[in-house]
């Protein structure tokens, strides 16, 4: 694996892949619904002014 000196230890420790866990499964694991949730195509920045 190549070394990237500019990455933090936390980033280097992340796995190469992470399985997707759907929001409904996360809500079941937590035992309560999310107050708010962003979809994969949404952004906290809102629409582009362009």
DRENTINU-205554 format. One record per residue: residue number from 1; residue in three letters; x, y, z of N, C-alpha, C in turn. Coordinates in Angstrom, 2 decimals, padded with zeros to 5 digits, m for minus. Each point is the difference from the previous one (the first is absolute). Layout:
<lumgus>
   selo   tordren      n.px      n.py      n.pz     ca.px     ca.py     ca.pz      c.px      c.py      c.pz
    NUM       ALA         X         Y         Z         X         Y         Z         X         Y         Z
...
</lumgus>
This chain:
<lumgus>
   selo   tordren      n.px      n.py      n.pz     ca.px     ca.py     ca.pz      c.px      c.py      c.pz
      1       UNK    000.85   m001.17    000.00   m000.85    001.17    000.00    000.89    001.24    000.00
      2       UNK   m000.31    000.99   m000.84    000.82    001.21   m000.04   m000.16    000.81    001.29
      3       UNK    000.99    000.80    000.30   m000.03    000.86    001.18   m000.33    001.42   m000.42
      4       UNK   m000.90    000.62    000.74   m000.39    001.38   m000.26    000.29    000.81    001.25
      5       UNK    001.14    000.67    000.07    000.40    000.69    001.23   m000.94    001.14    000.42
      6       UNK   m000.78    000.53   m000.93   m000.87    001.13    000.33   m001.29   m000.44    000.69
      7       UNK   m000.27   m001.30    000.05   m001.22   m000.49    000.65    000.21   m000.16    001.50
      8       UNK   m001.04    000.26    000.76    000.08   m000.17    001.45   m000.06   m001.48    000.35
      9       UNK    000.37   m000.32    001.23   m000.08   m001.39    000.46   m001.42   m000.53   m000.09
     10       UNK   m000.98    000.84    000.31   m001.40   m000.42   m000.06   m000.38   m000.40   m001.42
     11       UNK    000.37    000.81   m000.97   m000.32   m000.31   m001.40    000.73   m001.26   m000.45
     12       UNK    001.25   m000.15    000.38    000.77   m001.19   m000.38   m000.61   m001.27    000.59
     13       UNK   m000.66    000.12    001.16   m000.58   m001.17    000.67   m001.34   m000.44   m000.60
     14       UNK   m000.60    000.82   m000.85   m001.28   m000.36   m000.59    000.16   m001.18   m000.96
     15       UNK   m001.00   m000.89   m000.04    000.08   m001.12   m000.94   m000.16    000.50   m001.44
     16       UNK    000.47   m000.82   m000.94   m000.09    000.37   m001.42   m001.44    000.03   m000.47
     17       UNK   m000.82   m000.88    000.53   m001.42   m000.02   m000.36   m000.83   m000.14    001.26
     18       UNK   m001.21    000.54   m000.05   m000.94   m000.09    001.11   m001.36   m000.38   m000.60
     19       UNK   m000.63   m001.06    000.51   m001.30   m000.36   m000.56   m001.06    001.07    000.29
     20       UNK   m000.90    000.19   m000.94   m001.08    000.96    000.18   m001.02   m000.56    000.97
     21       UNK   m000.39    000.81    000.97   m001.07   m000.36    000.93   m001.11    001.02   m000.21
     22       UNK   m001.15   m000.47   m000.42   m001.10    000.90   m000.30   m000.51    000.74    001.22
     23       UNK   m000.60    001.18   m000.20   m000.47    000.81    001.12   m001.05   m000.72    000.85
     24       UNK   m000.83   m000.81   m000.62   m001.02   m000.72    000.77    000.65   m000.99    000.96
     25       UNK    001.07   m000.66   m000.43    000.72   m000.93    000.87    000.67    000.76    001.15
     26       UNK    000.55    001.17   m000.29    000.63    000.81    001.05   m001.04    000.45    001.03
     27       UNK   m001.19    000.36   m000.45   m001.07    000.41    000.91   m000.41   m001.17    000.89
     28       UNK   m000.09   m001.19   m000.57   m000.33   m001.18    000.80    001.07   m000.28    001.03
     29       UNK    001.27    000.13   m000.37    001.10   m000.24    000.93    000.00    001.04    001.13
     30       UNK   m000.35    001.25   m000.32   m000.04    001.06    001.00   m001.24   m000.09    000.88
     31       UNK   m001.06   m000.61   m000.54   m001.25   m000.09    000.74   m000.86    001.24   m000.09
     32       UNK    000.35    000.91   m000.89   m000.79    001.22   m000.19    000.31    000.59   m001.38
     33       UNK   m000.95    000.76   m000.55    000.24    000.60   m001.32    000.95    001.19    000.08
     34       UNK    000.55    000.36   m001.14    000.83    001.20   m000.09   m000.90    001.22    000.05
     35       UNK    000.48    001.08    000.60   m000.76    001.26   m000.02   m000.01    000.60   m001.39
     36       UNK    001.12   m000.10   m000.68    000.13    000.50   m001.37    001.00   m000.91   m000.72
     37       UNK   m000.16   m000.10   m001.30    000.87   m000.89   m000.75    000.23    000.58   m001.39
     38       UNK    001.25    000.00   m000.44    000.34    000.42   m001.35    000.08   m001.22   m000.89
     39       UNK   m000.56    000.09   m001.18    000.13   m001.07   m000.98    001.36    000.09   m000.67
     40       UNK    000.33   m001.03   m000.77    001.30   m000.06   m000.66    000.18    001.14   m001.00
     41       UNK   m001.07    000.52   m000.52    000.12    001.07   m001.00   m000.29    001.37    000.59
     42       UNK   m000.03    000.11    001.33   m000.25    001.27    000.66    001.28    000.54    000.63
     43       UNK   m000.01    001.30    000.28    001.17    000.63    000.57   m000.43    001.02    001.05
     44       UNK    000.81    000.18    001.03   m000.29    001.01    001.01    000.21    001.41   m000.55
     45       UNK    000.63    000.11   m001.18    000.29    001.30   m000.59   m001.15    000.54   m000.86
     46       UNK   m001.02   m000.80   m000.26   m001.12    000.44   m000.82    000.36    000.02   m001.48
     47       UNK   m000.93    000.50   m000.83    000.26    000.02   m001.44    001.10    001.01   m000.37
     48       UNK    000.68   m000.31   m001.06    001.05    000.89   m000.49   m000.62    001.30   m000.50
     49       UNK    000.64    001.13    000.26   m000.53    001.27   m000.52    000.10    000.08   m001.52
     50       UNK    000.80   m000.89   m000.60    000.12   m000.01   m001.45   m001.20   m000.69   m000.58
</lumgus>
